[in-house]
Amino acid sequence: MESVLKAGRFCAYASAFVLGLSALAVRIPAQAVANGGANSIQALFVSDIHFEPFRDPGKAAQLAAAPVEDWNRILAAPASADGAAQWTKLDEACPTRGYDTSYALYQSSLHAIHAQAGEAKFVLVSGDLIAHNFSCKFAAVFPKATPAEYRAFVEKTIVYVMANLRAALPGVPVYAALGNNDSDCGDYQLDANSKFLKESGQVFAADLEGAEKAQALRDFAAGGYYSVSLRAPVEKTRLLVLDDLFMSERYQTCGGKTDAAPADAQIAWLKQQLNEARDKKEKVWVMAHIPPGVDSYSTARKWMALCAGGKPKMFLSSEALPEVIAEYGDVVQLAIFAHTHMDEVRLLIPAKTDAVQKPVALKMVASISPIDGNNPSFTMATIDPARAILEDYRVIAASNQTGIDAKWSEEYDFAKAYHEPAFTAATVESLIGGFKTDASAQTSASQSYLRYYMTGVDMRMMALIWHPYVCSLTNATADVYRECVCSMVK
């Protein structure tokens, strides 16, 4: 695909563009952000960018016709004469619950990333690079377009997002997962072994090398997953990146059919990778987009019905993923997910806990997209490279949702807010244990969680559903979650 082949040249162009505007922000020295030991390193966690190339529909034809390296010039040009009116019409035809990341907001986030994540050793992007309702908007703007033309526009948008992010931190490897929106045929739809996966793999594996890259390209072409060894100074640690869209309760093929085979193949691959890591005494981080467990937001509104035999709303179609990750708690040091756009923690608990099987801490990364009314944010992580432990993290948030004249500053620091020495299974278990004993969400830790759950929004009203929400943090299976929720009304 032409846009992928030109991605390297575009990175250089985008780098000059981003660096030239970086004076809008001030770089923070490494010692000001590191809360770990003397050998600690920094990493950047980003998720749910949801870049919106249709914000000025009058420019869409130019974007479709131009090489990706020209997109910044097109997007930065003055708005189309009737751009606002066209957007209003498009938004009415393809409604969403809010607005995704505009050009101005994405550039603002990139400037902040360049200024505040300059010491990062790697970047993790946990999925959803393109905007919501992307296929509807494309069809409205290009009613006569073919499926191949749609795939090309999706691929170019992904190249644009990834190249700009890489350009913001030159030389820093970026490892990304696909999200449920990142597809050439519609939200929650994708075909395994597809041309889209084969071509997109070139973008996602761009920072891998040698035999590892060759294998990643084969795996990504099969099902959107891959393995990469985190670079030194991180010691003996592999990152396993999944495309758990195939495991979603809402998943369909591009033809609108159900198909369990891609999910089964991916789970088998995951087990193989974890077994190899265990045999080699390697540590593992797992990253994907859609979290395992209960969709607490959708379920909490009907939680009383659960105690009458109702079923909670689950993110995934089966419990295979959380079961496998928890089964390898001796190997998996951290699980990273996103999708809810909120800043959340969870704990994956194995069926039985012993010397081998231990819980796994799960971090859910908040979004760049402000579609839910949240302020955009990204997360700066402090890591112990010898143990592959997340020692601390800081959430950096924008002062507004547009990116225009936005100031990016620290919203909170995990260690300071919760008085925990690190983000590990033990500390997350302790933190959630405190939530469980605080039924009315009155402790300092509970109040902090409510305050920071949705970036920039006061979520104290969540105290009304605190008990069922807290149940979702440790109970990734439907039956155990129901038992936890209903224990309150027995």
Sequence and secondary structure as in RCSB ss.txt:
>XXXX:A:sequence
MESVLKAGRFCAYASAFVLGLSALAVRIPAQAVANGGANSIQALFVSDIHFEPFRDPGKAAQLAAAPVEDWNRIL
AAPASADGAAQWTKLDEACPTRGYDTSYALYQSSLHAIHAQAGEAKFVLVSGDLIAHNFSCKFAAVFPKATPAEY
RAFVEKTIVYVMANLRAALPGVPVYAALGNNDSDCGDYQLDANSKFLKESGQVFAADLEGAEKAQALRDFAAGGY
YSVSLRAPVEKTRLLVLDDLFMSERYQTCGGKTDAAPADAQIAWLKQQLNEARDKKEKVWVMAHIPPGVDSYSTA
RKWMALCAGGKPKMFLSSEALPEVIAEYGDVVQLAIFAHTHMDEVRLLIPAKTDAVQKPVALKMVASISPIDGNN
PSFTMATIDPARAILEDYRVIAASNQTGIDAKWSEEYDFAKAYHEPAFTAATVESLIGGFKTDASAQTSASQSYL
RYYMTGVDMRMMALIWHPYVCSLTNATADVYRECVCSMVK
>XXXX:A:secstr
 HHHHTHHHHHHHHHHHHHHTGGGS    HHHH  S TT EEEEEE    B TTSSGGGHHHHHHS GGGHHHHH
HS   TTHHHHHHHHHHHS  SS  B HHHHHHHHHHHHHH TTEEEEEE S  B TTHHHHHHHH TT  HHHH
HHHHHHHHHHHHHHHHHHSTT  EEE   TT  SS TTB  TT HHHHHHHHHHTTT  HHHHHHHHHHHHHHS 
EEEE  TTS SEEEEE  GGGGBTT B TTS    HHHHHHHHHHHHHHHHHHHTT EEEEE SS SSB HHHHH
TTHHHHTTT    BSBSSSHHHHHHHHTTTTEEEEEE SSSS EEEEE  SS SSS   EEEEE   S  TTS  
 EEEEEEEETTTTEEEEEEEEEESSSS TT  EEEEEEHHHHH  SSBSHHHHHHHHHHHHT TT  SHHHHHHH
HHHSTTS  GGGGGGHHHHHHHHH  SHHHHHHHHHGGG 
